[in-house]
């Protein structure tokens, strides 16, 4: 059994890409997917992942608020927050 990872992003295409990239590794097991902050927190509670890969910008509760809650409630869970800087390199 590999590293238990939960992924969260409100864009289905990004979520699908993350899943495909992570599934390519035999050392990673995807234990759930979330589209909103509250959904993410509920899944962390139920699925007990070892790591969470999440978007910074999600509806209802953003990645920063989720990060704060996860680190306080489940300090053993490692987190990676993805940030897309709009307009970077286009100016």
C-alpha positions in Angstrom: 0.0 0.0 0.0 1.3 3.4 -1.0 1.1 6.9 0.4 -2.6 7.8 1.0 -3.3 11.0 -0.8 -6.5 13.1 -1.1 -6.7 15.7 -3.9 -8.9 18.8 -4.1 -9.6 21.2 -6.9 -12.8 22.9 -8.1 -11.8 22.5 -11.8 -12.7 19.0 -13.0 -10.0 19.0 -15.7 -7.2 19.9 -13.2 -8.6 17.3 -10.8 -8.5 14.6 -13.5 -4.9 15.6 -14.5 -3.7 15.4 -10.9 -5.4 12.0 -10.5 -3.8 10.7 -13.7 -0.3 12.0 -12.7 -0.5 10.5 -9.2 -2.0 7.2 -10.3 1.1 6.7 -12.5 3.1 6.1 -9.3 2.7 2.7 -7.7 3.7 4.3 -4.4 0.6 6.6 -4.2 -3.0 5.6 -3.5 -5.7 8.2 -4.1 -8.2 8.0 -1.2 -10.6 10.7 -2.3 -11.3 13.8 -4.4 -13.0 17.0 -3.3 -14.3 20.0 -5.2 -14.9 22.4 -2.3 -13.2 23.3 1.0 -16.0 21.8 3.2 -16.0 18.6 1.1 -12.2 18.4 1.5 -12.3 18.7 5.3 -15.1 16.1 5.5 -13.0 13.7 3.4 -9.9 14.3 5.5 -11.9 13.3 8.6 -13.3 10.2 7.0 -10.5 8.9 4.8 -7.5 9.8 7.1 -5.0 10.6 4.2 -1.3 10.9 4.9 -1.1 13.8 2.5 -3.4 16.4 0.8 -2.8 18.0 -2.5 -5.2 21.0 -2.8 -5.9 24.1 -4.8 -5.6 27.5 -3.1 -8.8 28.8 -4.8 -11.9 26.6 -4.0 -15.5 27.7 -3.4 -17.0 28.0 0.0 -13.7 27.6 1.9 -10.4 28.5 0.3 -7.2 26.5 0.5 -5.7 28.7 3.1 -8.6 28.2 5.5 -8.5 24.5 4.8 -4.7 24.4 5.4 -5.1 26.2 8.7 -7.9 23.7 9.8 -5.9 20.6 8.7 -2.7 21.6 10.4 -4.5 22.3 13.7 -6.8 19.3 13.6 -4.6 16.7 11.9 -1.0 17.9 12.3 0.3 14.6 11.0 -1.3 15.2 7.6 1.2 16.7 5.1 -0.2 19.3 2.8 0.7 20.8 -0.6 -1.2 23.8 -1.8 -1.3 24.6 -5.6 -1.4 28.2 -6.6 -2.1 29.4 -10.1 -0.8 32.9 -10.7 -3.0 34.4 -13.4 -1.3 36.5 -15.9 2.2 35.5 -14.9 4.6 35.8 -17.8 2.1 37.4 -20.1 2.9 41.1 -19.3 
